Amino acid sequence: WNGININSFSLGQVDFSILPMTAFDEIKVHEGGGSARFGSGAFGGTVLLNTSSQQPNFLTIKQEAGSFGRFFSSAKASFKNNGLSSSTSLYRLQSKNNFPIHGFNERQQHASFYQQGIVQDMQYEISPRRSVELHYWHHDANRDIQPAVGSYNSQDEQQDRNHRLSLSYQQSGGLGVSKLGGGFIDDVIVFNGSKSEILRWIAFADHQYTFKKQWHVQVNSNWNHIIGRIKEYGGEPREDRFDVAGSIQKDVKKHSFSFNLRQPFISRVHAPLLPYLGANIMVFDATQQKLVMTANVSKNFRAPTFNERYWQSAGRVDLIPETSHAAEAGLLWSAEILKLTTKGFYQLIDQWIQWVPDSGGIYRPENVKQVKVKGIESNIELRWKAGVFSFF
């Protein structure tokens, strides 16, 4: 989200079901092992969520109503005056979720939920080449944990409360574009009254430079100081994670080649050097058709989560990080209204962490699996226009 990792550092993932679409202005998906250039831990891909204050003056109010007690309300206002621009979004989604259960002649009980929050984006242009940006997002989700069909005694409920703040300074000049900033994340989960909280202080720096209109160079670093306030940890563990990365992209006529290196440093965890090498080659580019070949190889890794390392007597601080080696190759052919893409992929993940029972029946995290993922995917796209109509 705006360059900040919003995965839970206790669970190792984010719950997409409670991310409101109305809170974002832009969503990008970078698939494959090469997406690790946006941060460590990305094996299969990265989802980038962005918001912006650079919008014209407007006010939008929306109200929706649906079956099973569903109501969605939102309001968004934006203005720009001289060097100051601001955008504010408010939203609330709620539902009784009491849908009929097929074959039981009754309605679902204990499945209601609501989500609400505010997103604030501000930018101040100090000069044409210097600016300051602020992004803040508060999200509050409350849901009844839906029981299995035929079970009527479940009263489990969960609240997710998140505060996310990012502040950055950007400056451009003859030597490129530099960006410095920091942030704060407060992730709270309350399950049946039991509170879990992960705090993070963040700092980052990034510099991009292009010379001779062919070489694109970028270096960046990211630091996270993490504090785990979960009673099951038996304390308050703290951890520092620091990433430093560099990338070079070379454009040669209609071809491009890229090389990235990332080195993570994590408290009490040995992290390997993570390289990436990719190429886009224009095989031919004629008036009526073109053919592009793509290929990349990469090494990625995922550090054990706080739960896997510190959970009561089950967690293990000596767990080995999961390591991935990935390769992809594909072709894109297009001719007027027809486009065909096909891609093959292979990934080997070693030291996969899984919670397994020991001899006493207690589940503990262990490095027990090696996972292979391989396959081919193809897509055929046909587009044409007939007057004012477009078909695809």
Salt bridges, closest charged atoms under 4 A:
ASP15 OD2 - ARG143 NH2 2.87
ASP25 OD1 - LYS76 NZ 2.49
GLU31 OE2 - LYS343 NZ 2.63
GLU64 OE1 - ARG70 NH1 3.27
ASP121 OD1 - HIS135 ND1 2.52
GLU133 OE1 - HIS135 NE2 3.04
ASP144 OD2 - HIS110 ND1 3.89
ASP160 OD1 - ARG143 NH2 3.49
GLU197 OE1 - LYS195 NZ 3.83
GLU236 OE1 - ARG229 NE 3.58
GLU236 OE2 - ARG238 NH2 3.09
GLU239 OE2 - ARG241 NE 2.67
GLU239 OE1 - ARG309 NH1 2.10
ASP240 OD1 - HIS225 ND1 2.94
ASP243 OD2 - ARG262 NH1 3.17
ASP251 OD2 - HIS216 NE2 2.83
ASP285 OD2 - LYS254 NZ 2.46
GLU308 OE2 - ARG302 NH2 3.51
ASP318 OD1 - ARG316 NE 2.91
GLU322 OE1 - ARG302 NE 2.95
ASP358 OD2 - ARG364 NE 2.70
GLU366 OE1 - ARG316 NH1 2.43
GLU381 OE2 - ARG383 NE 2.53
